[in-house]
Amino acid sequence: MDKLEMVRELTNILGPNRVLYKEHQLLAYDCDGYVAQKARPKAVVFPVTTEEVSRVVKLLHEHQIPFLPRGAGTGLSGGATPLNGEVIISLAKMDRLLHVDFDNMRAVVQPGHINLQLTKKIAGNGCYYAPDPSSQSACTIGGNLAENAGGSHCLKYGVTTNHIVGAEIVLPNGNIVEVGSYMGDSLGYDLIGLIVGSEGTLGIATAITVKILKKPEAVKTVMAMYDSVEDASNTVSDVISSGIIPAAMEMMDQLAMQAVDKSNYYVGYPTDIAAVLLIEVDGLAAGVEEMAEKIVHMCQKHHVRMVKVAESDAERALWWSSRKMAFGAMGRISPDYLVQDGVIPRTRLAEVLAKIADISRESGLRIANVFHAGDGNLHPLILYDGRIPGQTKLAQETGSAVLKVCADVGGSITGEHGVGVEKLEEMRFLFNDAELQAQLAIRSVFNPQDLCNAGKLVPKPSRCVEVKRAQQLFQAEQAVYDGFQEHTSILSPAYKEAK
């Protein structure tokens, strides 16, 4: 099927206003929030129902045309980058809140529903949706499902997988299935757990059932400023080891604070402090007050220069806006930046940050650190200028070096941004070839022709795996030959030729 015929067929399904195919129309879809790699899609389509998604996928599957789902395009690892000339199935118009059940604390949304909008729509009933990525005012719940997104408050409340109980999925052949269950107690294999975080490689979610929560009775937010990153890191360990589990515990270093204070969310961080901690506790009013006091005392034990509790909702909102704008604020101090997403044990925080500083010096690129200190999810921001030849590649290599440090101390290469294409080769820091092969085998059950978001999440095993499998086959067939020489007809031609 040529492109014009494909466009005609897609237009027959969706109408002319929901199919983009001209070159100038496709420019905005050549990458997501990871801009270091770009490629042009074959077309972009905008279904509004599950049935339309199914019909589109069946058409593309029948003609062996690759495709991928896309939400708001805020992803930071290239998960929605069309490297294989895919048709992008944009879910942006599938943005409805389908159902809210306050008795059972459930909501059902389409995948294009904006994360923060769900909380706003149920706030009048004293409820909210807990996962809160920094991009929550723009990112979609379908995209959050694909990447298993986290956020500032995942320390206490967990990441997206802890809040999604079921989904309607269009498989890569166009069939529609239901996974999970309304109350979250499904029998058999945990297919919803498999789908969440699969980065669009197993299918396309078209309706998502999520848990909603009651707002806590009280919230207290503490800000603490330090002259050394080590003192701030030790405070983090002290708070967690005391038995207090904050709703959130965030840290920014000096460079990150300088960028933030150049934005519209000016807090007034002293220019000479090394680190700031933002610690939030919530729950019953009496208990929250006590926890905040204990946290202030622990900060003072670790040589804090200044510590205070937010005196109003407005002050608390300013502090959080400052933190959530940190990524975007980097544009005020650098033409380009890459966001990394490593995870480390909390007890290794000071050590790893020192190694990241060493990597920064060796590469000559500045690195700002903004991260979820409570659960060890680091977001080093590598600042570079893509106009300078070689700097983009240098930034990518620097990011890989940072992730290697995280893996070497027993951590991970991603906590919430996903693997996409950015961290594809870094998966080898964590998994051997046999383990990668096992993951690809799971993908092949759902996506046997690899048409749905091919080349993302899991790298292909190295050549040595294929050699090893051939050796194992040869050895097995040799055993058959030696034991049953009269039945040599069952042996493969390759084995006979080798003999």
C-alpha positions as CSV (number, residue, x, y, z in Angstrom):
1,M,0.0,0.0,0.0
2,D,1.5,3.3,-1.0
3,K,1.2,6.5,1.1
4,L,-1.7,8.0,-0.9
5,E,-3.8,4.9,-0.7
6,M,-3.0,4.6,3.0
7,V,-4.2,8.2,3.5
8,R,-7.4,7.5,1.6
9,E,-8.2,4.4,3.8
10,L,-7.4,6.3,7.0
11,T,-9.6,9.2,5.8
12,N,-12.4,6.7,5.2
13,I,-12.2,5.7,8.8
14,L,-11.7,9.1,10.5
15,G,-12.7,11.8,8.0
16,P,-10.3,14.3,6.4
17,N,-9.9,16.6,9.4
18,R,-8.4,13.9,11.6
19,V,-5.6,12.7,9.3
20,L,-2.4,14.6,8.8
21,Y,0.0,13.6,6.1
22,K,1.6,16.7,4.5
23,E,5.2,17.4,5.4
24,H,4.7,20.7,7.1
25,Q,1.9,19.1,9.2
26,L,4.2,16.4,10.5
27,L,7.0,18.6,11.7
28,A,5.6,18.8,15.2
29,Y,5.5,15.1,15.6
30,D,9.1,14.2,14.8
31,C,10.0,13.7,18.5
32,D,8.6,14.0,22.0
33,G,10.3,15.8,25.0
34,Y,13.6,14.0,24.1
35,V,14.8,16.1,21.3
36,A,18.2,14.6,20.7
37,Q,16.8,12.2,18.1
38,K,14.1,13.0,15.5
39,A,12.4,11.3,12.6
40,R,9.4,12.1,10.5
41,P,6.2,10.0,10.8
42,K,4.3,8.7,7.8
43,A,1.1,10.3,9.0
44,V,-0.7,11.3,12.2
45,V,-4.3,10.3,13.0
46,F,-6.7,11.4,15.7
47,P,-9.3,8.8,16.7
48,V,-11.9,9.6,19.4
49,T,-13.3,6.2,20.3
50,T,-11.9,2.7,21.0
51,E,-13.6,1.4,17.9
52,E,-11.8,3.9,15.7
53,V,-8.5,3.0,17.2
54,S,-9.2,-0.6,16.5
55,R,-10.2,0.0,12.9
56,V,-7.0,2.1,12.3
57,V,-4.8,-0.6,13.9
58,K,-6.4,-3.4,11.9
59,L,-5.8,-1.5,8.7
60,L,-2.2,-0.8,9.5
61,H,-1.6,-4.4,10.8
62,E,-3.1,-5.9,7.6
63,H,-0.8,-3.9,5.4
64,Q,2.3,-4.3,7.7
65,I,2.6,-0.5,8.3
66,P,4.3,0.3,11.6
67,F,2.5,2.6,14.1
68,L,2.8,4.0,17.6
69,P,0.6,5.7,20.2
70,R,1.2,9.2,21.4
71,G,-0.2,11.3,24.2
72,A,0.8,14.9,24.9
73,G,4.4,14.4,23.7
74,T,5.9,15.3,27.1
75,G,7.8,12.0,27.4
76,L,11.6,12.4,28.1
77,S,13.1,9.3,26.6
78,G,11.9,9.2,23.0
79,G,9.1,6.7,23.5
80,A,6.9,8.5,20.9
81,T,9.7,9.3,18.4
82,P,8.7,7.6,15.0
83,L,12.1,6.1,14.1
84,N,10.6,3.6,11.7
85,G,8.4,6.0,9.7
86,E,5.4,5.0,11.7
87,V,1.8,6.3,11.6
88,I,1.3,8.1,14.9
89,I,-2.0,7.3,16.5
90,S,-2.5,10.5,18.6
91,L,-4.8,10.0,21.6
92,A,-5.0,13.7,22.3
93,K,-8.7,13.9,21.3
94,M,-9.6,11.0,23.5
95,D,-9.6,13.2,26.5
96,R,-12.9,12.5,28.3
97,L,-13.6,11.7,31.9
98,L,-15.9,8.8,31.3
99,H,-17.1,7.9,34.9
100,V,-16.5,8.7,38.5
101,D,-17.5,6.3,41.3
102,F,-17.0,8.1,44.7
103,D,-18.4,5.2,46.7
104,N,-15.7,2.8,45.4
105,M,-13.0,5.6,44.8
106,R,-12.6,4.9,41.1
107,A,-12.5,7.0,37.9
108,V,-12.5,5.9,34.3
109,V,-10.8,8.2,31.8
110,Q,-9.8,8.1,28.2
111,P,-6.0,8.0,27.6
112,G,-5.8,11.7,26.5
113,H,-7.2,13.0,29.7
114,I,-4.8,15.5,31.3
115,N,-3.4,14.3,34.7
116,L,-4.0,17.4,36.7
117,Q,-7.5,17.9,35.2
118,L,-8.7,14.7,36.9
119,T,-7.8,16.1,40.3
120,K,-9.5,19.4,39.5
121,K,-12.7,17.7,38.4
122,I,-13.0,15.6,41.5
123,A,-11.7,18.2,44.0
124,G,-15.2,19.4,44.9
125,N,-15.8,16.0,46.5
126,G,-12.6,16.2,48.5
127,C,-10.7,13.8,46.2
128,Y,-7.6,13.8,44.1
129,Y,-5.5,11.6,41.8
130,A,-2.1,11.0,43.5
131,P,0.5,10.6,40.7
132,D,1.9,14.1,40.0
133,P,4.7,14.2,37.4
134,S,6.2,17.7,37.0
135,S,4.4,17.9,33.7
136,Q,1.1,17.0,35.3
137,S,-0.6,20.2,33.9
138,A,0.1,18.9,30.3
139,C,0.8,15.1,30.4
140,T,-1.9,12.6,29.8
141,I,-2.9,9.6,32.0
142,G,-2.4,7.3,29.0
143,G,1.2,8.6,28.6
144,N,1.6,8.1,32.4
145,L,0.4,4.5,32.0
146,A,2.9,3.9,29.1
147,E,5.9,5.2,31.0
148,N,4.8,4.2,34.6
149,A,5.3,7.9,35.5
150,G,6.0,8.9,39.1
151,G,6.1,12.4,40.6
152,S,7.1,14.3,43.7
153,H,4.6,12.4,45.9
154,C,5.4,8.9,44.8
155,L,7.6,8.4,47.9
156,K,4.5,7.8,50.0
157,Y,1.8,7.1,47.4
158,G,3.6,5.1,44.8
159,V,4.0,5.5,41.0
160,T,1.3,5.1,38.3
161,T,1.2,1.3,38.5
162,N,0.0,1.6,42.1
163,H,-3.0,3.6,40.9
164,I,-4.2,1.9,37.8
165,V,-6.4,-1.1,38.3
166,G,-7.7,-1.9,34.8
167,A,-7.7,-0.8,31.2
168,E,-9.3,-1.4,27.8
169,I,-6.5,-2.2,25.3
170,V,-6.4,-2.4,21.6
171,L,-3.8,-5.1,20.7
172,P,-1.4,-4.6,17.8
173,N,-3.6,-6.7,15.6
174,G,-6.6,-4.5,16.4
175,N,-8.5,-6.8,18.7
176,I,-9.9,-5.2,21.9
177,V,-9.3,-6.7,25.3
178,E,-10.0,-5.8,28.9
179,V,-7.1,-6.3,31.5
180,G,-7.2,-5.9,35.2
181,S,-10.4,-5.4,37.1
182,Y,-12.5,-2.6,38.5
183,M,-11.6,-3.3,42.1
184,G,-8.1,-4.3,41.4
185,D,-8.3,-8.0,42.4
186,S,-8.0,-9.7,39.0
187,L,-7.4,-13.5,38.8
188,G,-4.7,-15.1,36.8
189,Y,-1.7,-13.3,35.4
190,D,-1.2,-9.6,36.3
191,L,-1.7,-8.3,32.8
192,I,-2.4,-4.7,33.8
193,G,0.9,-4.8,35.7
194,L,2.6,-5.9,32.5
195,I,0.9,-3.2,30.4
196,V,1.7,-0.3,32.7
197,G,5.3,0.7,31.8
198,S,5.4,-1.2,28.6
199,E,5.9,2.1,26.6
200,G,3.3,1.3,24.0
201,T,5.0,-1.9,22.8
202,L,2.2,-4.3,23.9
203,G,-0.9,-2.3,22.8
204,I,-2.8,0.9,23.1
205,A,-4.9,1.8,26.2
206,T,-8.2,3.4,25.2
207,A,-9.9,3.5,28.6
208,I,-8.2,3.5,32.0
209,T,-9.6,2.8,35.4
210,V,-7.7,4.5,38.2
211,K,-7.9,4.8,42.0
212,I,-8.8,8.2,43.4
213,L,-8.0,9.2,47.0
214,K,-9.5,11.4,49.7
215,K,-7.5,14.6,50.3
216,P,-5.5,14.4,53.6
217,E,-6.9,16.4,56.6
218,A,-3.7,18.5,56.9
219,V,-0.5,19.2,55.0
220,K,2.8,20.7,56.2
221,T,5.7,21.7,54.0
222,V,9.2,22.3,55.2
223,M,12.0,24.0,53.3
224,A,15.6,23.5,54.5
225,M,18.8,25.1,53.0
226,Y,22.3,23.7,53.4
227,D,25.9,24.7,52.8
228,S,26.7,21.2,51.7
229,V,25.0,18.5,49.7
230,E,26.3,15.9,52.1
231,D,24.4,17.5,55.0
232,A,21.2,17.6,53.0
233,S,21.7,13.9,52.0
234,N,22.3,12.9,55.6
235,T,19.1,14.7,56.5
236,V,17.2,12.6,54.0
237,S,18.5,9.3,55.4
238,D,17.8,10.5,59.0
239,V,14.2,11.3,58.2
240,I,13.5,8.0,56.5
241,S,15.3,5.9,59.2
242,S,13.2,7.7,61.9
243,G,10.1,6.0,60.6
244,I,8.6,9.1,59.1
245,I,7.5,8.6,55.5
246,P,7.0,12.0,54.0
247,A,4.5,12.5,51.2
248,A,7.4,14.1,49.2
249,M,11.1,14.8,49.8
250,E,12.7,16.8,47.0
251,M,16.2,18.3,46.5
252,M,17.7,20.8,44.2
253,D,21.4,21.8,44.0
254,Q,22.9,25.2,43.5
255,L,22.8,25.3,39.7
256,A,19.2,24.2,39.6
257,M,18.2,26.9,42.2
258,Q,19.9,29.6,40.1
259,A,17.9,28.6,37.1
260,V,14.6,28.4,39.0
261,D,15.1,31.9,40.5
262,K,15.5,33.3,37.0
263,S,12.0,32.0,36.2
264,N,8.6,33.4,37.1
265,Y,8.6,31.4,40.3
266,Y,11.1,33.4,42.3
267,V,11.7,32.0,45.8
268,G,14.9,33.9,46.6
269,Y,17.4,31.1,47.2
270,P,20.7,32.5,48.5
271,T,23.3,32.2,45.7
272,D,25.9,30.5,47.9
273,I,23.9,27.6,49.3
274,A,24.7,24.1,48.0
275,A,21.3,22.4,48.3
276,V,17.7,22.9,49.3
277,L,15.3,20.2,50.6
278,L,11.5,20.4,50.2
279,I,9.8,18.0,52.6
280,E,6.1,17.5,52.8
281,V,4.1,15.5,55.3
282,D,0.3,14.9,55.3
283,G,-2.4,13.1,57.3
284,L,-4.3,13.8,60.4
285,A,-3.8,17.4,61.7
286,A,-2.4,16.5,65.1
287,G,0.1,14.0,63.7
288,V,1.2,16.2,60.8
289,E,2.1,19.0,63.2
290,E,4.3,16.7,65.3
291,M,6.0,15.2,62.2
292,A,6.9,18.6,60.9
293,E,8.4,19.6,64.2
294,K,10.5,16.4,64.2
295,I,11.7,17.1,60.6
296,V,12.8,20.6,61.6
297,H,14.8,19.2,64.5
298,M,16.5,16.6,62.2
299,C,17.4,19.4,59.7
300,Q,19.0,21.4,62.6
301,K,21.0,18.3,63.6
302,H,22.6,18.3,60.2
303,H,23.9,21.9,60.1
304,V,21.0,23.4,58.2
305,R,21.6,27.1,57.4
306,M,17.9,27.9,57.4
307,V,14.7,25.8,57.9
308,K,11.1,27.0,57.9
309,V,7.6,25.6,57.6
310,A,5.3,27.2,55.0
311,E,3.1,29.7,56.7
312,S,0.3,29.7,54.1
313,D,-1.1,27.8,51.2
314,A,0.3,30.5,48.9
315,E,3.8,30.1,50.2
316,R,3.6,26.3,49.9
317,A,2.3,26.6,46.3
318,L,5.1,28.9,45.4
319,W,7.7,26.5,46.7
320,W,6.1,23.6,44.8
321,S,5.7,25.6,41.6
322,S,9.4,26.5,41.9
323,R,10.3,22.8,42.1
324,K,8.0,21.7,39.3
325,M,9.3,24.4,37.0
326,A,12.9,23.3,37.4
327,F,13.2,21.4,34.1
328,G,11.7,24.2,32.1
329,A,13.9,26.8,33.9
330,M,17.0,25.2,32.5
331,G,16.2,27.0,29.2
332,R,17.1,30.3,30.9
333,I,20.7,29.1,31.5
334,S,21.4,26.7,28.6
335,P,20.3,26.4,25.0
336,D,19.7,22.7,25.4
337,Y,19.6,20.0,28.1
338,L,19.1,16.3,28.6
339,V,17.2,15.0,31.6
340,Q,18.4,11.8,33.1
341,D,16.4,9.5,35.4
342,G,18.6,7.2,37.4
343,V,17.7,5.5,40.7
344,I,20.0,4.8,43.6
345,P,19.9,3.6,47.2
346,R,19.3,6.6,49.4
347,T,22.3,5.7,51.5
348,R,24.6,6.3,48.5
349,L,23.2,9.7,47.6
350,A,26.2,11.9,48.7
351,E,28.6,9.4,47.0
352,V,26.7,9.4,43.7
353,L,26.3,13.1,43.6
354,A,30.1,13.5,44.1
355,K,30.7,11.1,41.1
356,I,28.2,13.1,39.0
357,A,30.2,16.2,39.8
358,D,33.4,14.4,38.6
359,I,31.6,13.4,35.4
360,S,30.6,17.0,34.9
361,R,34.2,18.2,35.3
362,E,35.6,15.5,33.0
363,S,33.0,16.2,30.2
364,G,33.2,20.0,30.6
365,L,29.3,20.1,30.6
366,R,27.4,21.6,33.5
367,I,25.0,19.2,35.4
368,A,22.2,20.6,37.5
369,N,20.6,18.1,39.9
370,V,16.9,18.1,40.7
371,F,15.5,14.9,42.2
372,H,13.1,12.9,44.4
373,A,15.6,12.5,47.3
374,G,13.3,10.4,49.4
375,D,13.2,7.5,47.0
376,G,16.6,8.0,45.4
377,N,15.2,9.0,41.9
378,L,17.8,11.3,40.5
379,H,17.2,13.8,37.6
380,P,20.6,15.2,36.5
381,L,20.1,17.8,33.9
382,I,23.0,17.8,31.4
383,L,23.4,21.3,29.9
384,Y,24.8,21.6,26.4
385,D,24.6,23.6,23.2
386,G,23.4,21.5,20.2
387,R,24.7,24.2,17.8
388,I,28.2,23.3,18.7
389,P,29.4,20.2,16.7
390,G,29.8,17.1,18.8
391,Q,28.0,18.5,21.9
392,T,24.8,16.6,21.5
393,K,26.8,13.3,21.3
394,L,28.9,14.4,24.3
395,A,25.7,15.1,26.3
396,Q,24.4,11.7,25.5
397,E,27.7,10.0,26.5
398,T,27.7,12.0,29.7
399,G,24.2,10.9,30.5
400,S,25.2,7.3,29.9
401,A,28.1,7.6,32.3
402,V,25.7,9.0,34.9
403,L,23.4,6.0,34.5
404,K,26.4,3.6,34.7
405,V,27.2,5.0,38.1
406,C,23.6,4.5,39.2
407,A,23.6,0.9,38.0
408,D,27.0,0.2,39.6
409,V,25.7,1.2,43.1
410,G,22.7,-1.2,42.9
411,G,20.3,1.2,41.3
412,S,18.4,1.5,38.0
413,I,18.6,3.5,34.8
414,T,15.0,4.8,35.1
415,G,12.5,5.5,37.8
416,E,9.7,7.2,35.9
417,H,10.8,8.5,32.5
418,G,11.0,5.2,30.7
419,V,13.7,3.7,28.5
420,G,12.4,4.7,25.0
421,V,15.3,5.0,22.6
422,E,17.4,7.2,24.9
423,K,18.4,4.5,27.4
424,L,18.0,1.5,25.1
425,E,21.7,0.4,25.2
426,E,21.9,1.2,28.9
427,M,19.5,-1.6,29.6
428,R,22.5,-3.8,29.2
429,F,23.8,-2.3,32.5
430,L,21.0,-4.2,34.3
431,F,20.1,-7.2,32.1
432,N,22.2,-9.9,30.5
433,D,21.3,-11.2,27.0
434,A,19.2,-14.1,28.3
435,E,17.1,-11.7,30.4
436,L,16.6,-9.3,27.4
437,Q,15.6,-12.3,25.3
438,A,13.0,-13.2,27.9
439,Q,11.5,-9.7,27.7
440,L,11.4,-9.8,23.9
441,A,9.6,-13.1,24.1
442,I,6.9,-11.5,26.2
443,R,6.6,-8.7,23.6
444,S,6.3,-11.2,20.8
445,V,3.1,-12.7,22.4
446,F,1.3,-9.4,22.2
447,N,3.2,-7.8,19.2
448,P,4.5,-10.8,17.2
449,Q,5.1,-8.7,14.0
450,D,6.7,-5.9,16.0
451,L,4.6,-3.2,14.3
452,C,3.6,-1.4,17.5
453,N,6.4,1.0,18.7
454,A,9.2,-1.2,17.4
455,G,12.7,-0.6,18.7
456,K,11.8,0.9,22.0
457,L,12.3,-0.3,25.6
458,V,14.2,-3.5,25.1
459,P,17.3,-3.8,22.9
460,K,17.9,-6.8,20.8
461,P,20.3,-9.3,22.4
462,S,23.9,-9.3,21.1
463,R,25.1,-11.7,18.5
464,C,26.5,-14.0,21.2
465,V,23.0,-15.1,22.2
466,E,22.2,-16.3,18.7
467,V,25.5,-18.2,18.6
468,K,24.8,-19.7,22.0
469,R,21.3,-20.8,21.0
470,A,22.8,-22.4,17.8
471,Q,25.4,-24.3,19.9
472,Q,22.6,-25.5,22.3
473,L,20.6,-26.8,19.3
474,F,23.6,-28.5,17.9
475,Q,24.4,-30.2,21.2
476,A,20.8,-31.4,21.6
477,E,20.7,-32.8,18.1
478,Q,24.0,-34.5,18.6
479,A,22.6,-36.3,21.6
480,V,19.7,-37.4,19.5
481,Y,22.0,-38.7,16.8
482,D,24.2,-40.6,19.2
483,G,21.3,-42.2,20.9
484,F,19.1,-42.9,18.0
485,Q,21.3,-43.2,14.9
486,E,18.6,-45.0,13.0
487,H,16.3,-41.9,13.2
488,T,18.7,-39.4,11.6
489,S,15.8,-38.1,9.5
490,I,14.6,-36.0,12.4
491,L,17.9,-34.0,12.5
492,S,18.1,-30.5,10.9
493,P,20.0,-30.1,7.6
494,A,22.4,-27.7,9.4
495,Y,23.3,-30.5,11.8
496,K,23.7,-33.1,9.1
497,E,26.0,-30.8,7.2
498,A,28.1,-30.1,10.3
499,K,28.5,-33.8,10.9
